[in-house]
Amino acid sequence: MMGQLLSLGLGKIRQPKVVAEILGGILLGEVISHNLMIAAHSNVGPTAMGRIPGFTKHIFPGQSLPYFSLSANIGIYLFLFIVGLKVDANIITRNARSSLLIALSTMTLSFGLGAAISVPLYHNFIGSPVEFTYFMLFTGVSFSITSFPVLCRILTALKLLDTTVGVVGLSASASNDIVCWSLLALSMALISGTSGLTAPWILLTCVAFTAFLIWPVRIALLWFARFTGSLEDGPTIFFMVVTLIVLWACAFFTDIVGISANFGERFGLLF
C-alpha cells in the first residue's frame, strides 16, 4: 500500500513503480542489507517509521519476518524467470561483446569509486582490527554489484525489456553479478579468515552449472517439450510442472554454492 501511494506522486514525474516500492521500504524502516548484516553481524536500520517506538514490533513482529521474506523471494524468483522467458537469446548472442565491455567498464568505475570512498570510511568509522585491504575490497565490490531484480522491473515498466538496449543491459548485469558475487565471496572469506579458494570455487561452479544448463538440460527440455506436444499446442500442465521443478532446483543449487538464490532464476535466459 505504501508503494501504491508513493507511485501516485512519482508517476507524475515518470518514475517506475519499483522506485516507489524502494522508497516505501525505506520509509517503513525494514530495509535490511543482507551483505552488510553478515559483515557487521547486525541489521541495518531502522529508518524513518521504523524509529517510531513500537512501530516495528507491532507492524513487523519478529516471527512474521521469515514469512515475509519467503513470499517476497518466491515472487522475485518467478518474476525473474518470466523475464528470462521474454528475452530473445539471439539478441544476447549478437550483442555479447557490447555486453561484456559495458559490464567491465561499469564494474571498473564502480569499484574504483567504492575503493576511494572506503579510505575515509575506514579511518573514521572502522579502524583496526579490520584490515584496510579487506575492507576496501568489500566496499568496492558492494558498489559494483547490480540489483538485477530492480533493473528488470525498471526495464519492464519502461517497456524496454525486449529491445536491444534492454537485453544488452540485462546481459551486462548478469555478467556483472557473476564476477562481483564471486569477489564478494572472496572478500567475506578473507574477512572471516577462511580459505581464499571460495571465490574461484564459486566462479568455476557457476561456469560449469551454466554449461550444464545450456547443453544437457536444454536439450532434455526440448525433447520433453516435443514428447508432451508442448511445441505444437502450447505448454502442457505436465511440462510446466517439470519446468517449475527445474526452476526451483536452479535456485536451490545456486544458494548452496554461495550465490544468491535469485541468481538461479536468471538461468531462465538459457531455456
HELIX and SHEET records of a PDB file:
HELIX    1   1 MET A    2  LEU A   10  1                                   9    
HELIX    2   2 GLY A   11  ILE A   13  5                                   3    
HELIX    3   3 LYS A   17  LEU A   28  1                                  12    
HELIX    4   4 HIS A   34  ALA A   40  1                                   7    
HELIX    5   5 ALA A   48  ARG A   51  5                                   4    
HELIX    6   6 PHE A   55  ILE A   59  1                                   5    
HELIX    7   7 GLY A   62  SER A   64  5                                   3    
HELIX    8   8 LEU A   65  LYS A   86  1                                  22    
HELIX    9   9 ALA A   89  ARG A   94  1                                   6    
HELIX   10  10 ALA A   96  LEU A  121  1                                  26    
HELIX   11  11 TYR A  122  ILE A  126  3                                   5    
HELIX   12  12 PHE A  132  SER A  144  1                                  13    
HELIX   13  13 PHE A  148  ALA A  157  1                                  10    
HELIX   14  14 THR A  164  SER A  192  1                                  29    
HELIX   15  15 THR A  198  PHE A  212  1                                  15    
HELIX   16  16 LEU A  213  VAL A  217  3                                   5    
HELIX   17  17 ARG A  218  PHE A  227  1                                  10    
HELIX   18  18 SER A  230  ASP A  233  1                                   4    
HELIX   19  19 ILE A  237  ILE A  256  1                                  20    
HELIX   20  20 ASN A  262  GLU A  265  1                                   4    
HELIX   21  21 ARG A  266  LEU A  270  5                                   5    
END                                                                             
